């Protein structure tokens, strides 16, 4: 697959539990930096023992589409060209990196939540993994 080399786009990975109000208050003010193309990207992490076939995950993907529609509509009303993409992968961070490389985005915006407890102390967040491996700038916004 040939890589698109236009760097006018923003990749915004979203989790299934994103709240519209968090998105609007955190990301929209940052988009005023003149990025005409926005891709809202959701990755469903599939355990090693399960299939990577998206047809097996229709319910999960349909739930995400219901959540992301108001976000996409809000962006389109503001004049952005919006694309919604979903992927099924073993690693969420790897899928985000692959998407960013294969479609020539200028920047990645990520919403980040604080990890709590022991897990927060010993494991790297998805955002941290993306920041370490990305060749393009990553802006992380704590919500």
C-alpha positions as CSV (number, residue, x, y, z in Angstrom):
1,X,0.0,0.0,0.0
2,X,1.5,3.4,-1.0
3,X,1.8,5.9,1.8
4,X,-0.1,9.2,1.4
5,X,2.4,12.0,1.9
6,X,0.0,14.8,2.6
7,X,0.6,16.0,6.1
8,X,-2.5,18.1,6.7
9,X,-4.3,15.6,8.8
10,X,-4.8,14.9,12.4
11,X,-5.1,11.3,13.8
12,X,-7.3,11.2,16.9
13,X,-7.4,7.7,18.5
14,X,-10.5,7.3,20.7
15,X,-11.5,4.7,23.2
16,X,-14.9,3.3,23.5
17,X,-15.6,5.1,26.7
18,X,-14.8,8.6,25.4
19,X,-17.2,11.3,26.6
20,X,-18.2,13.9,24.0
21,X,-17.8,16.7,26.6
22,X,-14.2,15.6,27.2
23,X,-13.5,15.5,23.5
24,X,-14.9,19.0,22.9
25,X,-13.2,20.7,25.8
26,X,-9.8,19.0,25.3
27,X,-9.3,18.6,21.6
28,X,-11.4,21.1,19.7
29,X,-9.4,24.2,20.9
30,X,-6.2,22.5,19.7
31,X,-7.5,21.8,16.3
32,X,-7.7,25.5,15.5
33,X,-4.1,25.1,14.2
34,X,-5.4,24.6,10.7
35,X,-5.6,20.9,10.1
36,X,-8.4,20.4,7.5
37,X,-8.4,16.6,7.7
38,X,-9.4,14.7,10.9
39,X,-9.5,11.0,11.4
40,X,-11.2,9.6,14.4
41,X,-9.6,6.2,14.9
42,X,-10.8,3.4,17.2
43,X,-8.8,0.2,17.8
44,X,-10.5,-2.9,19.3
45,X,-7.8,-5.0,21.0
46,X,-8.3,-8.7,20.3
47,X,-6.8,-11.2,22.7
48,X,-4.4,-13.7,21.1
49,X,-7.0,-16.4,21.4
50,X,-9.6,-14.6,19.4
51,X,-10.1,-13.8,15.7
52,X,-8.9,-10.6,14.1
53,X,-11.9,-10.7,11.8
54,X,-14.0,-7.5,12.2
55,X,-17.2,-9.4,11.3
56,X,-16.8,-11.2,14.7
57,X,-16.9,-7.9,16.5
58,X,-19.9,-6.2,14.9
59,X,-21.6,-5.4,18.2
60,X,-18.5,-3.6,19.5
61,X,-17.9,-1.7,16.3
62,X,-21.6,-0.6,16.1
63,X,-21.4,0.7,19.7
64,X,-18.4,2.8,18.8
65,X,-20.1,4.2,15.8
66,X,-23.0,5.4,17.9
67,X,-20.5,7.2,20.3
68,X,-18.4,8.7,17.5
69,X,-21.2,10.1,15.3
70,X,-21.9,13.2,17.4
71,X,-18.1,14.0,17.5
72,X,-17.8,13.6,13.8
73,X,-20.9,15.7,13.1
74,X,-19.6,18.5,15.4
75,X,-16.3,18.5,13.5
76,X,-18.0,18.5,10.1
77,X,-20.2,21.5,11.2
78,X,-17.0,23.4,11.9
79,X,-15.7,22.7,8.4
80,X,-13.4,19.8,9.0
81,X,-13.2,16.8,6.6
82,X,-13.8,13.9,9.0
83,X,-13.1,10.2,8.5
84,X,-14.0,7.5,11.0
85,X,-11.9,4.4,11.0
86,X,-11.8,1.3,13.1
87,X,-9.2,-1.5,13.4
88,X,-8.9,-4.8,15.1
89,X,-5.4,-5.5,16.4
90,X,-3.4,-7.4,19.1
91,X,-1.8,-4.1,20.2
92,X,-3.6,-0.8,20.3
93,X,-0.4,1.3,20.2
94,X,1.0,-0.7,17.2
95,X,-2.3,-0.1,15.3
96,X,-2.1,3.6,16.0
97,X,1.5,3.8,14.8
98,X,0.7,1.8,11.7
99,X,-2.2,4.1,10.9
100,X,-0.1,7.2,11.4
101,X,2.7,6.0,9.1
102,X,0.5,4.6,6.3
103,X,-1.7,7.7,5.9
104,X,0.7,10.6,6.4
105,X,-0.8,12.5,9.3
106,X,0.9,15.7,10.6
107,X,0.1,15.0,14.2
108,X,-1.5,12.6,16.7
109,X,-3.8,14.0,19.4
110,X,-4.5,11.6,22.3
111,X,-6.8,11.9,25.3
112,X,-5.0,10.4,28.3
113,X,-6.4,9.2,31.7
114,X,-4.4,8.8,34.8
115,X,-3.6,5.2,35.7
116,X,-4.2,4.3,39.3
117,X,-2.9,1.7,41.6
118,X,-0.1,-0.8,41.1
119,X,-0.8,-1.2,37.4
120,X,-0.2,2.5,36.9
121,X,3.2,2.2,38.4
122,X,4.5,-0.8,36.5
123,X,3.0,-0.6,33.0
124,X,3.4,1.9,30.2
125,X,0.2,3.5,28.9
126,X,-0.9,3.3,25.3
127,X,-0.1,7.0,25.0
128,X,3.4,6.5,26.4
129,X,4.0,3.6,23.9
130,X,2.8,5.8,21.0
131,X,5.0,8.8,22.0
132,X,8.1,6.5,22.2
133,X,7.5,5.0,18.8
134,X,5.9,7.8,16.7
135,X,7.9,9.6,14.0
136,X,5.4,12.5,14.1
137,X,4.4,14.8,17.0
138,X,2.0,13.4,19.6
139,X,0.0,15.8,21.8
140,X,-1.4,14.1,24.9
141,X,-4.2,15.8,26.8
142,X,-5.1,14.7,30.3
143,X,-8.8,14.3,30.8
